Amino acid sequence: MRGIENYYSLNGNYNTPAGTYQVDRKAGTYKKIEKLDAVDQVISDLFLSYGGRNTPNPACAPTKMEEASAARNGETYYVERAEYASGTAVVYYRMEGPNDIDAEAKYLDIYLPGQKTPRARFEVVKEEAYGLLGGSRLTNEYPNAMETLTEVE
Protein backbone atom coordinates (compact mmCIF):
# COMPACT_ATOMS: atom_id res chain seq x y z
CA MET A 1 0.00 0.00 0.00
CA ARG A 2 2.49 2.61 -1.18
CA GLY A 3 4.75 2.05 1.80
CA ILE A 4 2.10 2.92 4.37
CA GLU A 5 1.76 0.33 7.14
CA ASN A 6 -1.77 -0.76 8.05
CA TYR A 7 -2.89 -0.24 11.63
CA TYR A 8 -5.66 -1.84 13.65
CA SER A 9 -8.24 0.74 14.68
CA LEU A 10 -10.47 0.64 17.73
CA ASN A 11 -12.76 3.67 18.00
CA GLY A 12 -10.53 5.56 15.61
CA ASN A 13 -7.33 5.07 17.63
CA TYR A 14 -4.65 3.74 15.29
CA ASN A 15 -2.35 2.21 17.83
CA THR A 16 -1.45 -1.32 16.78
CA PRO A 17 0.12 -2.20 13.42
CA ALA A 18 -1.85 -4.91 11.61
CA GLY A 19 -0.22 -8.31 11.98
CA THR A 20 0.06 -11.44 14.08
CA TYR A 21 1.41 -11.06 17.60
CA GLN A 22 2.49 -13.39 20.38
CA VAL A 23 1.66 -11.99 23.83
CA ASP A 24 3.33 -13.03 27.09
CA ARG A 25 1.04 -11.58 29.74
CA LYS A 26 3.21 -12.69 32.65
CA ALA A 27 6.30 -10.97 31.27
CA GLY A 28 4.27 -8.00 30.00
CA THR A 29 5.69 -8.31 26.48
CA TYR A 30 4.62 -8.93 22.91
CA LYS A 31 6.34 -9.58 19.62
CA LYS A 32 5.28 -9.69 16.01
CA ILE A 33 5.48 -13.17 14.47
CA GLU A 34 5.29 -14.39 10.87
CA LYS A 35 2.68 -17.09 11.44
CA LEU A 36 0.88 -19.03 14.13
CA ASP A 37 2.06 -22.43 15.30
CA ALA A 38 -0.08 -25.43 14.28
CA VAL A 39 -2.29 -25.55 17.40
CA ASP A 40 -2.83 -21.78 17.45
CA GLN A 41 -3.81 -21.88 13.76
CA VAL A 42 -6.63 -24.35 14.49
CA ILE A 43 -7.82 -22.18 17.39
CA SER A 44 -7.66 -19.09 15.17
CA ASP A 45 -9.69 -20.84 12.46
CA LEU A 46 -12.26 -21.88 15.09
CA PHE A 47 -12.72 -18.33 16.38
CA LEU A 48 -12.68 -16.72 12.95
CA SER A 49 -15.17 -19.23 11.55
CA TYR A 50 -17.79 -17.88 13.96
CA GLY A 51 -17.16 -14.35 12.70
CA GLY A 52 -18.33 -11.08 14.12
CA ARG A 53 -22.03 -10.29 14.09
CA ASN A 54 -22.70 -13.92 13.09
CA THR A 55 -20.93 -13.48 9.75
CA PRO A 56 -18.33 -16.25 9.43
CA ASN A 57 -15.07 -15.61 7.64
CA PRO A 58 -15.44 -17.88 4.55
CA ALA A 59 -11.68 -18.48 4.43
CA CYS A 60 -11.88 -20.08 7.88
CA ALA A 61 -15.13 -22.01 7.48
CA PRO A 62 -14.95 -25.63 8.62
CA THR A 63 -14.85 -28.26 5.88
CA LYS A 64 -16.97 -30.54 8.08
CA MET A 65 -19.08 -30.09 11.22
CA GLU A 66 -20.46 -32.78 13.54
CA GLU A 67 -22.36 -32.68 16.80
CA ALA A 68 -23.09 -35.34 19.38
CA SER A 69 -23.16 -36.03 23.08
CA ALA A 70 -20.14 -37.52 24.80
CA ALA A 71 -19.02 -38.45 28.30
CA ARG A 72 -15.91 -36.92 29.81
CA ASN A 73 -14.80 -37.05 33.44
CA GLY A 74 -18.06 -38.78 34.37
CA GLU A 75 -20.30 -36.05 32.89
CA THR A 76 -22.24 -35.93 29.63
CA TYR A 77 -21.52 -32.99 27.32
CA TYR A 78 -22.88 -31.60 24.08
CA VAL A 79 -19.93 -31.74 21.66
CA GLU A 80 -19.19 -29.88 18.43
CA ARG A 81 -16.42 -31.13 16.15
CA ALA A 82 -15.19 -28.75 13.44
CA GLU A 83 -12.67 -29.84 10.82
CA TYR A 84 -10.48 -27.24 9.13
CA ALA A 85 -7.59 -27.51 6.68
CA SER A 86 -5.33 -26.72 9.66
CA GLY A 87 -6.77 -29.42 11.95
CA THR A 88 -9.82 -30.25 14.07
CA ALA A 89 -11.31 -28.45 17.06
CA VAL A 90 -13.59 -30.35 19.44
CA VAL A 91 -15.54 -28.22 21.92
CA TYR A 92 -17.30 -29.81 24.91
CA TYR A 93 -20.27 -27.84 26.29
CA ARG A 94 -22.12 -28.33 29.55
CA MET A 95 -25.80 -27.57 29.07
CA GLU A 96 -27.02 -25.27 31.83
CA GLY A 97 -30.56 -25.12 30.43
CA PRO A 98 -32.74 -26.27 27.52
CA ASN A 99 -31.50 -23.76 24.88
CA ASP A 100 -28.21 -23.43 23.00
CA ILE A 101 -27.69 -20.04 24.68
CA ASP A 102 -27.42 -22.01 27.94
CA ALA A 103 -24.41 -23.99 26.71
CA GLU A 104 -21.18 -23.31 28.57
CA ALA A 105 -17.89 -24.33 26.95
CA LYS A 106 -15.84 -26.51 29.31
CA TYR A 107 -13.13 -28.19 27.22
CA LEU A 108 -11.36 -27.68 23.90
CA ASP A 109 -9.32 -30.42 22.22
CA ILE A 110 -7.13 -29.68 19.19
CA TYR A 111 -6.15 -32.38 16.70
CA LEU A 112 -3.69 -31.81 13.87
CA PRO A 113 -4.39 -33.39 10.45
CA GLY A 114 -4.05 -37.18 10.51
CA GLN A 115 -3.71 -37.43 14.30
CA LYS A 116 -5.92 -39.67 16.44
CA THR A 117 -4.93 -38.13 19.78
CA PRO A 118 -5.21 -34.43 20.65
CA ARG A 119 -2.08 -32.32 20.22
CA ALA A 120 -3.46 -29.93 22.87
CA ARG A 121 -6.23 -30.02 25.47
CA PHE A 122 -7.61 -26.98 27.25
CA GLU A 123 -10.06 -26.53 30.10
CA VAL A 124 -12.19 -23.42 29.84
CA VAL A 125 -12.13 -21.75 33.24
CA LYS A 126 -14.10 -18.64 32.24
CA GLU A 127 -16.14 -17.72 29.20
CA GLU A 128 -16.02 -14.12 28.06
CA ALA A 129 -19.16 -12.20 27.14
CA TYR A 130 -19.84 -11.84 23.44
CA GLY A 131 -21.97 -9.55 21.33
CA LEU A 132 -24.23 -6.79 22.56
CA LEU A 133 -24.23 -7.98 26.15
CA GLY A 134 -20.56 -7.44 26.80
CA GLY A 135 -18.43 -7.37 23.71
CA SER A 136 -15.59 -9.71 22.99
CA ARG A 137 -12.45 -10.08 25.07
CA LEU A 138 -10.37 -9.94 21.89
CA THR A 139 -11.70 -6.57 20.78
CA ASN A 140 -12.12 -5.04 24.21
CA GLU A 141 -8.81 -5.99 25.77
CA TYR A 142 -6.04 -6.52 23.27
CA PRO A 143 -5.83 -3.20 21.43
CA ASN A 144 -5.57 -1.42 24.78
CA ALA A 145 -3.36 -4.13 26.27
CA MET A 146 -0.84 -3.62 23.48
CA GLU A 147 -0.32 -0.07 24.78
CA THR A 148 0.64 -1.42 28.21
CA LEU A 149 2.98 -4.16 26.95
CA THR A 150 6.60 -3.85 25.89
CA GLU A 151 7.55 -4.97 22.40
CA VAL A 152 10.45 -7.43 22.22
CA GLU A 153 12.35 -8.88 19.28
C-alpha positions in Angstrom: 0.0 0.0 0.0 2.5 2.6 -1.2 4.8 2.0 1.8 2.1 2.9 4.4 1.8 0.3 7.1 -1.8 -0.8 8.1 -2.9 -0.2 11.6 -5.7 -1.8 13.7 -8.2 0.7 14.7 -10.5 0.6 17.7 -12.8 3.7 18.0 -10.5 5.6 15.6 -7.3 5.1 17.6 -4.6 3.7 15.3 -2.3 2.2 17.8 -1.4 -1.3 16.8 0.1 -2.2 13.4 -1.8 -4.9 11.6 -0.2 -8.3 12.0 0.1 -11.4 14.1 1.4 -11.1 17.6 2.5 -13.4 20.4 1.7 -12.0 23.8 3.3 -13.0 27.1 1.0 -11.6 29.7 3.2 -12.7 32.6 6.3 -11.0 31.3 4.3 -8.0 30.0 5.7 -8.3 26.5 4.6 -8.9 22.9 6.3 -9.6 19.6 5.3 -9.7 16.0 5.5 -13.2 14.5 5.3 -14.4 10.9 2.7 -17.1 11.4 0.9 -19.0 14.1 2.1 -22.4 15.3 -0.1 -25.4 14.3 -2.3 -25.5 17.4 -2.8 -21.8 17.5 -3.8 -21.9 13.8 -6.6 -24.4 14.5 -7.8 -22.2 17.4 -7.7 -19.1 15.2 -9.7 -20.8 12.5 -12.3 -21.9 15.1 -12.7 -18.3 16.4 -12.7 -16.7 12.9 -15.2 -19.2 11.6 -17.8 -17.9 14.0 -17.2 -14.4 12.7 -18.3 -11.1 14.1 -22.0 -10.3 14.1 -22.7 -13.9 13.1 -20.9 -13.5 9.8 -18.3 -16.3 9.4 -15.1 -15.6 7.6 -15.4 -17.9 4.6 -11.7 -18.5 4.4 -11.9 -20.1 7.9 -15.1 -22.0 7.5 -14.9 -25.6 8.6 -14.9 -28.3 5.9 -17.0 -30.5 8.1 -19.1 -30.1 11.2 -20.5 -32.8 13.5 -22.4 -32.7 16.8 -23.1 -35.3 19.4 -23.2 -36.0 23.1 -20.1 -37.5 24.8 -19.0 -38.5 28.3 -15.9 -36.9 29.8 -14.8 -37.1 33.4 -18.1 -38.8 34.4 -20.3 -36.1 32.9 -22.2 -35.9 29.6 -21.5 -33.0 27.3 -22.9 -31.6 24.1 -19.9 -31.7 21.7 -19.2 -29.9 18.4 -16.4 -31.1 16.1 -15.2 -28.7 13.4 -12.7 -29.8 10.8 -10.5 -27.2 9.1 -7.6 -27.5 6.7 -5.3 -26.7 9.7 -6.8 -29.4 12.0 -9.8 -30.3 14.1 -11.3 -28.5 17.1 -13.6 -30.4 19.4 -15.5 -28.2 21.9 -17.3 -29.8 24.9 -20.3 -27.8 26.3 -22.1 -28.3 29.5 -25.8 -27.6 29.1 -27.0 -25.3 31.8 -30.6 -25.1 30.4 -32.7 -26.3 27.5 -31.5 -23.8 24.9 -28.2 -23.4 23.0 -27.7 -20.0 24.7 -27.4 -22.0 27.9 -24.4 -24.0 26.7 -21.2 -23.3 28.6 -17.9 -24.3 26.9 -15.8 -26.5 29.3 -13.1 -28.2 27.2 -11.4 -27.7 23.9 -9.3 -30.4 22.2 -7.1 -29.7 19.2 -6.2 -32.4 16.7 -3.7 -31.8 13.9 -4.4 -33.4 10.4 -4.0 -37.2 10.5 -3.7 -37.4 14.3 -5.9 -39.7 16.4 -4.9 -38.1 19.8 -5.2 -34.4 20.7 -2.1 -32.3 20.2 -3.5 -29.9 22.9 -6.2 -30.0 25.5 -7.6 -27.0 27.2 -10.1 -26.5 30.1 -12.2 -23.4 29.8 -12.1 -21.7 33.2 -14.1 -18.6 32.2 -16.1 -17.7 29.2 -16.0 -14.1 28.1 -19.2 -12.2 27.1 -19.8 -11.8 23.4 -22.0 -9.5 21.3 -24.2 -6.8 22.6 -24.2 -8.0 26.2 -20.6 -7.4 26.8 -18.4 -7.4 23.7 -15.6 -9.7 23.0 -12.4 -10.1 25.1 -10.4 -9.9 21.9 -11.7 -6.6 20.8 -12.1 -5.0 24.2 -8.8 -6.0 25.8 -6.0 -6.5 23.3 -5.8 -3.2 21.4 -5.6 -1.4 24.8 -3.4 -4.1 26.3 -0.8 -3.6 23.5 -0.3 -0.1 24.8 0.6 -1.4 28.2 3.0 -4.2 27.0 6.6 -3.8 25.9 7.5 -5.0 22.4 10.5 -7.4 22.2 12.3 -8.9 19.3 
